[in-house]
Amino acid sequence: MFRGNGLHTWDASLMKDWKFSERVTGQFRAEIFNLLNQTQYGNPQFNGAGGNVPFGAPGSFGASQSTPDVANNNPALGSGGPRVSIPGSKHLSAATRSTYTALMRRLQLRVNECVVLRQIAEEDAEELSALIDRNRAHLREWLPWLDNSNGIHDTARFIGRSLEQAADDNGLTFAIVCDGELAGVIGQHYLDSLNRRTELGYWLDTVHQGRGIVTQSTARLTDYAFTEQACNRVILHCAFGNLKSRAVAERLGFVQEGILREAEWLYDHYVDLVVYSMLKSHWVLPPSVLCYLK
């Protein structure tokens, strides 16, 4: 708002938001400037386009009949401009994506009567951090990130990155929830929309192992990638010696494509990675999971 001796202007703005889906929203906005319709004299202290020369120059006041923003062809910057209608769109910056994603409904994928995949969220930080600590020795055998996860702050950063990744349509991360308890994590390392492929990773609490939870959860997320994310190819990388993880891929019919030699640094040594893949044209959802999608 521009103010001066005897000069006051009022502006008004009206907005209406619509939510078409979880990811698509629309906004109508109308703005009116200079409601009082007062004469738009220039700012006498503004020495430039749209203003006037400094005080003391005789006969100079009001030499420009507009405020500085109008004279610079940008009436939306402040009051005093003509009445305008400004259509536009709004893009969420990376700094606000976490806040935006927190307002979205958390995606949930039912696996069976006891297990659901629930999109990870900030409120999971404490429970997930405690779960990692309880399984630290077990997870460290095959997962390379344990030394970089040493408390709730590291877990919260991981969740924040996962939320930004989801907001960028670059993959989803889920908590594996069993009978209401967080039992592990499964997610997509990336979502390559151009080549229509994704890569999955997972880990599970030792207490919940031996019940087929990871196999069924992997089947559920694989099916979601094919049916909802338009993927044609789902990839799994398993350490050569991680027989339990490899068994998940093989039980689901993933094809072993080859071995990446010394492809991952595991604290003090390299490990080979076995590459498995599933194509959409070859995918058959196990009946144990299919019955919960009907």
Secondary structure, 3 states (H helix, E strand, C coil): CCCECCECCCCEEEEEEEECCCCCEEEEEEEECCCCCCCCCCECCCCCCCECCCCCCCCCCCCCCCCHHHHCCCHHHCCCCCCCCCCCCCCCCHHHHHHHHHHCCCCEEECCCCEEEEECCHHHHHHHHHHHHHCHHHHHCCCCCHHHCCCHHHHHHHHHHHHHHHHCCCCCEEEEEECCEEEEEEEEEEEECCCCEEEEEEEECHHHCCCCHHHHHHHHHHHHHHHHCCCCEEEEEEECCCHHHHHHHHHCCCEEEEEEEEEEECCCCEEEEEEEEEEHHHCCCCHHHHCCCC
